[in-house]
Amino acid sequence: MTLQPLLQASPVIQVHAAAALAALLLGALQFGLRRGGGRHRWMGRLWVGLMAVVALSSFGISGLRQLGPFSWIHLLSLFTLAALVRGVLHARRGEIAAHRWTMIGLYLGALAVTGLFTLLPGRIMGRVVFG
């Protein structure tokens, strides 16, 4: 394992990776804590902010060009931003089950599963983890 590929990447990729790793860790921690209290809300706001940084920073990454500077992954970023808004609105409206499933879906789909794709050979995080 070496951080060199990430340290040599552009600043937007570094921000994107740092926010994604922080969101991954914070989200995992959030699953283990009591829900609904002040700590849950504070950590949830931080997690939503990190996820927004991950999604927005993806638009500055154009390694996979399929439609101009964009690729299919940018559709996931748009979906993520919309789902973050929907998840927060669910919580504010007291629709707790919908909030829970929206946020779990985002964590698993937009963060964990897509994060696994970054470990593929030739990708920066793949080189970080596997050399």
N, C-alpha and C positions, 0 to 999 in steps of 0.2 A: 504494500500500500504506500502510495506517495501522493502528496498534495501538489506536486509540481505541475501536472497538466491543468489543474484548476487555477493555480497561481499564474500560469502563463495565458490563461483565457482572458477575454475582454472583461471589463468591469461589469457590464450588464449580466454576463454569465455568472460571474462571481456573486453578484447580488441575488440573482435568481436561485443559485444553488444554496446560498446561505439561508435565504428566506424559506426555501423548501425544506431544508434540513431542520430548521428551527420549528417550522409548522408540523413536521412529522413527529418530532420529539414532544412538542407541546400538546399536540392532539392525542398522542398516546398517553401522556400524563392525564389529560382531561378525562379520558375514558375511565381512569381509576379513581377519580375523585367524586365526592358527593356533588350531585347536580342541583342547580337552582339557587345556590347561595351567592354571596358577593364574590367569592374567589372564582366560582364557575363563570360568572358574568365577566369579570375582569380578564380572566384567561381566554374566554371566548372572544372578547373584543380584540385581544392581541392576536389570536389565531386567525380571525377574519382579516385583520390588517395584513398579517403575513401572507395569507392566501391571495389577497388582492395584489400584493407586491409580486408574488410568484406569477400570477396570471398576467398582470400588466407588463412585467419585465420580459415575458415570453415574446412580446411583439418586437422587442429589440434584438431577438435571436433569429437569424434567418439561415441557419445551416442547411436545412431541408427546404429547398425552394421548389414548390409544386405549382403555385399560382402567384406569379410575381415573387415578392419577397416572403410569401406566406406558405404554410403547409397545413395539412389536416389538423395538426396539433393546435393550431391557433383557433380552430373551431371549439376545441375543448376549453381554451382560455376564455372565450366569449361565454360558453356555457357555465364555466366556473364563476365568472363575475355575476351572471344572472342568478345562479343558484345561491351564491353568498347573500345577495339582496333578499331572495326569497326566504332563505333560512333565518335571517335576522327578523324579517317581517313576521314569520311564523312565531318566533319567540315573543316578539312585542305584542302580538295578538293573543298570546296565551295558547297557541296551537302547538303544544309541547311535543306530541307524537310526530307531527309533521316536521317540526324543527329538528328533532332528534334524527329522523331518517334522512333528512336533507343533509345534515352535517356529517353523519356517518357515511352517507353515499359520497360526499365530497372527499372525505378523508381517504376512503378506500379507493374510489375511482380516479379522482383528479390528482391525488397525491401519491398513494402507495403503489397502485398498479402502474401509473405512468412513470413513477420513480424507478420501478424495475426495468422499464425500457431504457432508462439512461445508463444501465449497467451493461448494455450490449457491447460487443467488441467494436472498437473504433470510436465510441462515444467518450466524452471527457470523463464522466463519472466512472465509466467502465475502466478507463486507464488509471483513475485514482484508486479504485478498489482492487483491481486485479493486476495493475502494472502494465 
